[in-house]
Amino acid sequence: MTAESQQAADGAESAAPNAADTGHYGHGHHGDGVLKLAVGAVGVVFGDIGTSPLYAFRETFAGHHPIEPDRLHIYGVLSLVFWSMMLVVTFKYVLTIMKADNKGEGGSLALLALISRSSEGKRWTWPIVLLGVFATALFYGDSMITPAMSVLSATEGLEYVNPGFAPYIVPIALAILIALFAIQSRGTAKVGALFGPIMLAYFIMLAALGIMHIADNPWIIVETVNPLNALRFFYLDGFTAFIALGAVVLAVTGAEALYADMGHFGRKPIGVSWLAFVLPALMLNYMGQGAMVLAAEAGPRAELISDPFFQMMPDMWRVPVVILALLATIIASQAVISGAFSLTQQAIQLGFIPRLRVEHTSASAAGQIYIPVVNWFLMTMVIILVLFFGSSSNLAAAYGIAVTGAMFIDTCLLSVVLFTLWKWPAWKALPVLAVFFIVDIAYFGANLIKVPDGGWVPLAIGLVIFTMLTTWSRGRKLMQQEMAEGAMPIPIFVKSAANSATRVPGTAVFMTSSSDGVPHALLHNLKHNKVLHERIILLTIKIADVPFVEEQKLCQLDGLGQGFHRLILNYGFMQPVDVPAALHRVTGCGGDFKMLETSFFLSRQTLIAAAKPGMPIWREKLFAWMLRNSESAMEYFRLPTNRVVELGSQVAI
């Protein structure tokens, strides 16, 4: 197993597809009704896919590869949109992948952690792990493009309220986005209560606008659900239909959010809200856009297709529709930003990202966090994207390739789940996977055409982040191996040092990443200060590949004799680490822990780049830079600032 996969493999637990109740109802929601959770899911989970009608239909016909908006193409595109939603969102994510939950949690890292345990030691593990890490890297690219694309597309609707807004579209969009990132540090608990009602009103508005125009051409419903129209589109206009897929996929961007947010609401509420409310509202709006364009003559039709969403609304609805659209895009952006925070915390815990400052914005909800570095980095990139592309139509060229790449990787990971975890026979698994792979490859291939027009942006961002994630994971593993080589066995140390060194009152906690051997900080302290405390705790933090560890399994304590104790604290990758709080619950090692009488000793390593076979020099230098700029263990583990001693050492890898 490679170093990249090792962190994802330690402590993973496999799960049957229907094993955990949390997969049905989300963490901490067992007593909440499905309807209540379904409404909450509408407010958070479906923001991204819900804002797609603002630009998806338009980009298919009037984007970088225009298509004639005639009856053949409109029916073909509507059929492609409908069956994309059915195959990608309904069958792939809601009915299949969401069953692969890691104790109720979803997302590429949670799925990767679920797979790693069952595949430990097998040759094909490392490419699967790298695929999962690359999906994580692509998500960051998507989390930059989604706010820029959605807010900019909604702001462009102001032109239909008053044409005088046209020169101010980009400044207004930037002001909204900057304000959105600026309030992240205050948390989303208060405004989050408004998300559900606003998005409910937004989806009702989508459905109402669609029904108004479908009334003029009810037959469009039959033509939309008829798969022959999509097949006819490909048969008569093959390459044009293939190119159209690159824009049609914009209608299902956000599908992966259903899986990533499963832990908050559960599989059943998300499925109910999708099938009973969100899917019908979206399709009614798309069909309404198509019916409106078809009802127009050839001349006006070309004008309507340039922005069908905002031109389908009656004059008296323009202001409320634009306001609702703006609010919906802000909510969609908020969900993506919060998802980036959550994913970063998981990646830190699983060893793919160095420690970063994580602030908890809610005393009651552990999942509500704020990571300043990620927030300001995303804001900077979003501003650059808005200024560089200038319009949602230009941004659409960059949008989609990261999403389709992540969807393809999800299918690869699903194939491992079907064969390794669920033990499906080949006759059952292969047809399902064949459909998913054909759809994913078609969409990804169609989006590759966008690379020269801007699709290279998310790929470049993903590649840079992937390099950083794998460099940190590999370098951390090499550094631990280097330090472990010279480690003294703990029984020998206890016998030789316990009676020879002077013992002083109090408790010393020596934090170490390895549960074997003597921590370097303890050796340095004894060498320089020539004393040992009466009670010595060798503390190791272990992150399991499950989201949450049960309370009774949090602490493992072993007595080593002579006042020495080995303590292991186990956390899930979704749990914040609070060492003082955990120590207050520890018993059986000589009385309670009093923070004023406890000293925490940390070892801080300075990396020396060396020409060893572990990593190329440039990656060693990158790892050294990441190590220097990582958050101190004192703050990350919430240690009392006046009770910490750091002892440095140099390590060559």
C-alpha positions, 0 to 999 in steps of 0.5 A: 500500500502506498503512503497516500493510501495508508492514512485512508486505510487505518481504522476503516470499517466496512458497511453493508448498504443498508446497515446504519440508520444514519444513512436513512435519517442523518446524524442526530435526526432519528426523531425528526420527521422525514417531511421536516428533513426533506424540507431542510434538504431542499434548502441546503442540498439542492441549491446548486442543481436548482439554479441550473435552469438559469443557464443550462438550457441557454448554454445548450443552444446559445453557448460556445457551440450554438445549435439551431433552436428548432423542434428537433433540437429542442425536443432532443435537448429536453429529452437529454435533460430529463433522462440525464436527471433520471440516470445520473441523479435518480438512479446513480446517486439517489438509488445506488451510490447513496446506499454506500454510506460510511456510518451515514456520511457520504462524499468521495473521502467518506467513500474512500475511507469505506473502501480502504479497509476491505482492500488493504494490501491489494495491488489495486488499492493505490490507484483507487485512493489516488482517484478519490484524492483527485475527486477531492481536488476537483471539488475545490475547483468546482467550489470556486466556479459554482459561486461565480457562475450561479451569482453572476447568472442571477445578477445578469437578470437585473438587465431585464428589470432595468437595462441600465444595470448592464454596466454594473452586473460584474461589480454587483456580482463581486459585491454579493460574493465578497459579502458572502465570504465576509460573513462566513466567520459568523456561522450560518446557523441564523441565516440557515433557518431561512434557506428552506423557505426561500428555496421552497419558494424558488422551486415553486416559482420555477414550476409556476413559470414552467406551467404558464408556458407548458399550457400553450403546448402540453404535448411537450411533456410527452416529447420530453419523457420520450427517449426516442427524441434524444436518440433521434437527435444523436442519429440525425445530428451525431456530433452536434448532439455530442457537443450538446452534452457538454451543456446539458450536463450543466442541468445535473451539476450539483448531483454529487452534493446529494451524496456529500450532504447525506450525513446532514439529512439522511438518504430517505429525506433527500430522496423524497425531496428530490423525487416529489418536489425538486425533480418535477419543479426543475423539469416543469421549468425546462419544459416551459423554456422549451415551449416558450421558444417553440411558440415564437416565430423564427426571428424572435426565437433567436432572441428568446434562446439568448436568455430563456429563463428571464424572458419567460417571466411576466413583467409583473413578476420580474423583480420578485423572480430576479430577487428569488433567483439571486437569493437561491444562487447565494444559498447554492454558493453558501452550500458549496462553501460550507462543503469545502470547509467540511471536506477540508476538515475531513482531509486534515483528519485523514492526513491529506492536508496539513493542520489548519485553523478550524473555528467552530461557529456553533456550540451545538452543531459540530459540523458548522465550522469556519476555516479562514485560509480556505475561505479567503483562498476561495474568495480570491479565486472566485473574484479572479474567475469573475473578472477573468471570464466576465459573464456566466456564458463565458464561465459555462465553458469552464463549468462542468469538467470538474463535475463530470470528472468527479462523477466519473470517479464516483462510478469507479469507486462504486464499482469497487463497492459493488464487487468488494463490499456488497459482493454483487455477482458480475451479471448484476453489477456489470450492466449497472456499471456499464450504463453509468460508465457510458453516461459519465464518459460521454459527459466527460468527453463532451466537456473535454471539448471545452478545455481550450475555452476555459475548461483548463481552469478547473483541471489546472486547479485540481492538478495543483491541489492534487499535487499538494494533497499527495505531497503532504500525505507522502511526506508525512509518512516518510517523516514518521518512518524516519523518526521511528527508525531511531525510536527507543522501545518504551520498556527499555526507556522506562527501566533505565530512565525512571530511577536515574532521573529526578522526578518532579511534581505534576503531569507531563503529556507528551504528544506523539504521532506513533503509539510505539516507541519513546516520543522525541520530545520526551528524549529531548526533555530528559536530555536537556532538563534531566527531570521527569514528572511524577505522571507521564502520559504518552498521548497519541491521537488516532483518526478512524475512517468512520465519521464518528467514534462512540463515546466509550471507544474514545480513550484507550489507556495502558499502564507502563509502570513507574508513573508512565501511561500510554493514552490513545484518543480515537476520533472520527474524521468528522469530529473535532479534537479537544484534548483537554476535554478528553483528559477530563474524562480519563480515569485510572491513571492516578487521579484527575487531570488538573490543567494548572498542574499539567504540561504539554510537550510537543515536538516540532520538526524542521525538515531538511531536504535531502537527496533520498529516494523518498520524494523528488527534491521539489516535492520535499521543498513543497512539503517543508513549506506546508509543514512550516505553514501548518497550524500549531498542534497547540491550537489545533488540539485546543491545548491551554496556551500557557501550559505548552512546551515545544521542543524542536528537532531536524529531520531529513527525508 
